[in-house]
Amino acid sequence: MEVRHELGRNGENLAAAYLEKEGYIILARNYRYLKSEIDLIARTKDIIIEVEVKTRSSRDFGNPQEFVKPKQINNLVLALDHFVQNFTTPVEVRFDIIAIVQSEKSNEIEHIKDAFYHF
């Protein structure tokens, strides 16, 4: 596995563990729809959360959350809409980013709630 993919997979695992520790229920991992993949879909109470996980090994080129681009956001919105349409109960949705800077010594995790709006 490429180092970059391994870093991303480790970040997703850290993010899922973090969310579960915070009381979220993970509903799906790597949910695919058309050209988009949602890293994590979680639930807390009656809110469905799309979680985009961005993992970097340093901040040399910027903060991880700065790498979520408008076109990707549009695709994530479509994918989450597809997921929610298959849900039987009306729910509120939220779009979060979990930014992780992973080094040999530590992992910095930042949970950005309502990172972007879809309407």
N, C-alpha and C positions, 0 to 999 in steps of 0.2 A: 504494500500500500504506500502511496506517495506520502511524504512527510506532511504536505499541506492537507491532504484528506484525513490523515491520522489526527492532526491538530484539530480539524473541524469536528471529527467524530468524538474526540475526547471532550471538546467544548460542549457538544450536545449532551453527552453523558453528565458532565458537571452541571449543566443548566437543568436537566431533568431532575437530578438529585436535589439541587437547590430548590426547585419549585415544589417537589414532594415534601421536603422539609418544611416549607412555608405553608403547607396544607393544600396545595393544588393537586388535582387529579390529572394525570397525563392520559389524554384520550387517543392521541395518535402521534407517531413519530414519522418524519419524512413522508408526509401525505402529499401525493402527487395529483395534479390536475392540469391538463394541457401542458403549458411550458413552465409551470411553477412547481416548486416543492416547498412545503411548509415544514420547517425543522421540527417544531413541536406544536401540538394543539393541546391546550390544557383547559381545565374547568375549575372555577371556584364559585360556589353557590349557583346562581343562575347566569353566570357570565362565561362565555367561551372566549378564550384568549389564543390568538395566533402569536407564537413566539418565534421571532427570528433571532437565531444565535449567531453572533459574530465573534470569532476567536482569533486572536493575534498573539504572536510570541513577544511583541514589543509595541510600544507606541511611536516608534521611529517615523512611521508614515501617517500617523494620525490615530485617533481613537477608533476602536472597532465599529462603533455605531455609525460612523461617518461613511461606511462602505455600503450602506443600504441606499440604493439609488431609486429615483422615481419610477422607472419602468418596472423594476423589481417589486416595488410597492403595489403598482397596479396589478401585476400578476398575482401577488399574494392576496389581494382583496378578492379577485375572481376565484381563487382556489378556496379561500375561507367561505365565500358565499356558496360555493358548490357543497362544501362540507356541511354547512348549516342547513341548506335546503333539504338534506337527508336526515336532519335531526327532527324528532317528532314534537318537541316542546319549543315554543318561542323562547328565544334567548337573546340577551344583549351580547354584543361582541366588542372585543378590545384588541388592539394591536400593540404588542410589547416587543422590546428588544432586550436581549440579555447579552451584554458586552463582556467578554472575558479576555484578560491579558494573562496568558499562561507562561510561566517561566519555570526553571528548574527548582526554584526555591518556594514559589507560592503561586496562587491563582487569585487574581482580582476579579470579582464578579460584581457587575453593576446591572441592576434590573430597572429598566426604563419603562414605566407603565404609560399607556396611551402615547406611545412614541410617534405615531402618526394617525391621522384621521382619514377615514375612507369616504366621508361625505362632504 
